[in-house]
Every structure is written in C-alpha cells, then in structure tokens.
Amino acid sequence: MRRRPVVTIDGPSGSGKSTVSKLLAESAGMVRLDTGAMYRACALAARRTGIPWSDAARMGDLARTISFSFGGPDGRTGVFLENEDISAAIRTPEISMGASEVSVHESVREALVDKQRELGKEGGVVLEGRDTGTVVFPDAEMKFFLDAAAAVRALRRYLERSSLDKQSYEQVLKEVLRRDVQDSTRKCSPLKMASDARYIDSTTMTADEVVEAMIRELSGYAL
C-alpha cells in the first residue's frame, strides 16, 4: 500500500499532458516523471552516437545503459543526459518523431518501463506519457486520459514553437496526425485509454481548468 498515490496522465501529442502534469505536480506537491522525455532522450542519444532509430537491438542496449535524470531549480523540471541539460534539445520536431519511432521497439520500452516503475514505486508522483496507466502503472491510484481535437492539438504545437521553426500550421497538423497513427497502431504498448481512467477533453479548457478538474478527482487521496 503506497502512502501517496501514483497519478498517470496519458493521451495523444498536443493534448496538454506536459503542461498539465507540471502544474498538477506543483499544486499537489508531487514529483513529475515525464516518461515521454525518456524516449526523447534515447532518440537524441542515438542520433548523437550514430545508432539508427530503426535498429531495435542497439536501441535496446542504449536504453538499458543510458544515464539521465530529472531535476532543475524546483526539483521537478529539467531533463539531464550524462549531466547535460537536454530539456530544449529533445523538443525539436525531429527528436519528437524519433521518440515515437524508438518507442515501437519492445526492448526499449521494457528498459524504460523498468526505470519508470523504480522511480515511481513509492508513490507521490505524476507520470505522463502514452502508456503510463495501461502498462507502466496499471495499478495506479488515479488515471487520466487527456485528449483534444486534432486541430487544436496541432495549433498548440504550432504556437509552442519558436519563430525559427519554419513549419507551417498545416505541416504541424500533418505531423500530429501521423504521430497519432504511429502511436495508436504500434504493436508494443499502443496508445489507448485504460478502462478505469477518467477521460478529460481539453479542447475548450485551459490548463488551469484541467488541473482543477484533476484535483477534484484526487480529493479523497492524501497528497
């Protein structure tokens, strides 16, 4: 029995998981584990070392040996690879697609799921990703599935990107739709909503409104 709950937030790209999980962790005094960042870190490390994202065996070896951590001024933000802050480097369109590509490998998912379970086993954590409530912590005390219309998710992605990113909104929308198909149809741990998850459509909601709804659901737990 965990003294504090494990909270999982799954959902498609651009649904607001990263923003909401940060705000929820801060509001509830919990630690945020960005599982998606772990796959992005693997994709970045592979690109730097010349390992093709399609090479399942070598990617699995890399995932098992990679050294990264979460940190930052508040103890809840920032992603570090071998003590290097890669928080910005893993948020490019290229690495985003790379993360989706490497995540299809069972060897990679098994290695990272083991790390995620170890990090969150004591509870008091908020995990966000694609399969945190279905695979990583199927016994989580609270599960959410955060969704939004594809057009809105693409707009959020488009607005997040810097003026140096030349992708048009139409290109971002195409990328989001392609990511949806890739994530939901992969053989290993496809994106799907857990049967006991609370569904939240954030299409017309602000991040603060989503967090407020989640806090209400968590009112019966010791945070």
C-alpha positions as CSV (number, residue, x, y, z in Angstrom):
1,M,0.0,0.0,0.0
2,R,1.5,3.3,-1.1
3,R,1.2,6.2,1.3
4,R,0.7,8.7,-1.5
5,P,-0.9,8.0,-4.9
6,V,0.6,7.3,-8.3
7,V,-1.2,9.6,-10.8
8,T,-0.9,8.8,-14.5
9,I,-1.8,11.1,-17.4
10,D,-1.9,9.5,-20.9
11,G,-3.0,11.0,-24.2
12,P,-2.0,11.9,-27.7
13,S,0.5,14.5,-28.8
14,G,-0.5,18.1,-28.1
15,S,-3.3,17.3,-25.6
16,G,-1.6,19.3,-22.9
17,K,0.0,16.5,-20.8
18,S,3.3,18.2,-20.3
19,T,1.8,21.5,-19.1
20,V,-0.9,19.8,-17.0
21,S,1.4,17.3,-15.4
22,K,3.8,20.1,-14.4
23,L,1.0,22.2,-12.9
24,L,-0.6,19.2,-11.1
25,A,2.7,18.1,-9.6
26,E,3.4,21.7,-8.3
27,S,-0.1,22.1,-7.0
28,A,-0.2,18.7,-5.2
29,G,3.5,18.8,-4.1
30,M,4.3,15.7,-6.1
31,V,7.2,14.7,-8.3
32,R,6.6,14.8,-12.1
33,L,8.1,12.0,-14.2
34,D,8.0,12.9,-17.9
35,T,8.1,9.4,-19.5
36,G,8.0,10.9,-23.0
37,A,11.2,12.8,-22.2
38,M,12.9,9.5,-21.6
39,Y,12.1,8.3,-25.1
40,R,13.2,11.6,-26.5
41,A,16.5,11.3,-24.6
42,C,17.0,7.9,-26.1
43,A,16.3,9.3,-29.6
44,L,18.7,12.2,-29.0
45,A,21.5,9.9,-27.6
46,A,21.1,7.6,-30.6
47,R,21.3,10.4,-33.1
48,R,24.5,11.7,-31.4
49,T,26.1,8.2,-31.4
50,G,25.0,7.2,-34.9
51,I,22.6,4.5,-33.9
52,P,19.7,4.2,-36.4
53,W,16.3,4.6,-34.6
54,S,15.2,1.5,-36.6
55,D,17.9,-0.7,-35.0
56,A,15.9,-2.4,-32.2
57,A,18.8,-4.4,-30.7
58,R,21.2,-1.4,-30.4
59,M,18.4,0.9,-29.3
60,G,17.5,-1.6,-26.5
61,D,21.2,-1.7,-25.4
62,L,21.3,2.1,-25.4
63,A,18.1,2.4,-23.3
64,R,19.4,0.0,-20.7
65,T,22.7,1.8,-20.3
66,I,21.6,5.5,-20.8
67,S,22.1,7.7,-17.8
68,F,19.6,10.5,-17.4
69,S,17.7,12.2,-14.6
70,F,15.1,14.8,-13.8
71,G,16.0,17.9,-11.9
72,G,16.2,21.7,-12.1
73,P,15.8,24.6,-9.7
74,D,12.5,23.3,-8.3
75,G,13.5,19.6,-8.3
76,R,10.7,18.8,-10.7
77,T,11.7,20.1,-14.1
78,G,14.6,19.6,-16.5
79,V,15.9,16.5,-18.2
80,F,19.6,15.7,-18.0
81,L,21.6,13.3,-20.1
82,E,25.0,12.4,-18.6
83,N,24.7,15.6,-16.5
84,E,23.9,17.7,-19.6
85,D,20.6,19.7,-19.6
86,I,18.8,18.5,-22.8
87,S,15.4,19.9,-22.0
88,A,15.5,22.1,-25.1
89,A,17.4,19.7,-27.4
90,I,14.7,17.0,-27.1
91,R,11.8,19.3,-28.1
92,T,12.6,19.6,-31.8
93,P,10.2,18.1,-34.4
94,E,13.0,15.7,-35.5
95,I,13.5,14.3,-32.0
96,S,9.8,14.2,-31.4
97,M,9.3,11.9,-34.4
98,G,12.4,10.0,-33.3
99,A,10.9,9.3,-29.9
100,S,7.8,7.9,-31.5
101,E,10.0,5.7,-33.7
102,V,12.2,4.3,-31.0
103,S,9.2,3.7,-28.7
104,V,7.9,0.9,-31.0
105,H,10.8,-1.3,-30.0
106,E,9.9,-3.7,-27.2
107,S,13.5,-3.8,-26.0
108,V,13.4,0.0,-25.5
109,R,10.0,0.1,-23.8
110,E,11.0,-2.8,-21.4
111,A,14.1,-1.0,-20.4
112,L,12.5,2.4,-19.8
113,V,9.4,0.9,-18.1
114,D,11.6,-0.7,-15.5
115,K,13.3,2.6,-14.9
116,Q,9.9,4.4,-14.6
117,R,8.5,1.8,-12.2
118,E,11.6,2.1,-10.0
119,L,11.3,5.9,-9.9
120,G,7.6,5.9,-9.0
121,K,7.2,2.9,-6.8
122,E,6.8,4.8,-3.6
123,G,4.0,7.0,-4.9
124,G,3.7,10.7,-4.7
125,V,4.4,11.0,-8.5
126,V,2.7,12.2,-11.6
127,L,3.6,10.3,-14.7
128,E,2.6,11.5,-18.2
129,G,3.0,9.6,-21.5
130,R,1.3,7.2,-23.8
131,D,1.0,4.0,-21.6
132,T,1.6,5.1,-18.0
133,G,-1.8,3.9,-16.9
134,T,-2.1,0.8,-19.1
135,V,1.5,-0.6,-18.9
136,V,3.8,1.2,-16.5
137,F,1.4,1.5,-13.5
138,P,-1.8,-0.4,-14.3
139,D,-2.4,-0.3,-10.5
140,A,-2.1,3.5,-10.3
141,E,-4.5,5.0,-7.7
142,M,-5.7,7.6,-10.2
143,K,-5.5,7.5,-14.0
144,F,-6.4,10.3,-16.5
145,F,-6.7,10.2,-20.3
146,L,-6.2,13.8,-21.6
147,D,-7.5,14.4,-25.2
148,A,-8.3,17.3,-27.5
149,A,-9.4,17.8,-31.1
150,A,-6.5,17.2,-33.5
151,A,-6.8,20.7,-35.0
152,V,-6.5,22.2,-31.5
153,R,-3.6,20.0,-30.6
154,A,-1.8,21.0,-33.8
155,L,-2.4,24.7,-33.1
156,R,-0.9,24.3,-29.6
157,R,2.2,22.6,-31.0
158,Y,2.5,25.4,-33.7
159,L,2.3,28.2,-31.1
160,E,4.8,26.5,-28.8
161,R,7.5,26.5,-31.4
162,S,9.9,29.4,-31.9
163,S,9.9,31.8,-34.8
164,L,13.0,30.0,-36.0
165,D,10.9,26.9,-36.7
166,K,9.7,27.3,-40.3
167,Q,7.0,24.6,-40.1
168,S,3.6,25.9,-41.1
169,Y,0.4,25.1,-39.1
170,E,-0.6,22.7,-41.9
171,Q,2.7,20.8,-41.6
172,V,2.4,20.6,-37.8
173,L,-1.2,19.2,-38.2
174,K,0.1,16.6,-40.6
175,E,2.8,15.7,-38.1
176,V,0.3,15.4,-35.3
177,L,-2.0,13.2,-37.3
178,R,1.0,11.0,-38.4
179,R,2.1,10.7,-34.7
180,D,-1.5,9.7,-33.7
181,V,-1.5,6.8,-36.2
182,Q,2.0,5.7,-35.3
183,D,1.3,5.8,-31.5
184,S,-2.1,4.1,-31.7
185,T,-1.2,1.3,-34.1
186,R,2.2,0.2,-32.9
187,K,2.4,-3.4,-31.8
188,C,4.1,-2.7,-28.5
189,S,2.1,-0.7,-25.9
190,P,-0.1,1.3,-28.3
191,L,-1.7,4.5,-27.1
192,K,-5.1,3.7,-25.6
193,M,-7.2,4.7,-22.7
194,A,-7.2,2.5,-19.6
195,S,-10.6,1.1,-18.8
196,D,-10.6,2.8,-15.4
197,A,-9.2,6.1,-16.5
198,R,-11.0,9.4,-16.2
199,Y,-11.4,11.0,-19.7
200,I,-10.9,14.7,-20.0
201,D,-11.4,16.6,-23.3
202,S,-9.2,19.7,-23.1
203,T,-10.3,21.2,-26.4
204,T,-12.1,24.1,-24.8
205,M,-10.4,24.1,-21.4
206,T,-7.4,26.0,-20.1
207,A,-4.5,24.1,-18.4
208,D,-5.6,25.5,-15.1
209,E,-9.2,24.3,-15.6
210,V,-7.9,20.8,-16.4
211,V,-5.8,20.8,-13.3
212,E,-8.7,21.9,-11.2
213,A,-10.8,19.0,-12.5
214,M,-8.0,16.6,-11.7
215,I,-7.6,18.0,-8.2
216,R,-11.3,17.4,-7.6
217,E,-10.9,13.8,-8.6
218,L,-7.9,13.4,-6.2
219,S,-9.7,15.0,-3.2
220,G,-10.0,11.6,-1.5
221,Y,-6.3,10.9,-1.5
222,A,-3.5,12.0,0.8
223,L,-1.4,14.3,-1.4
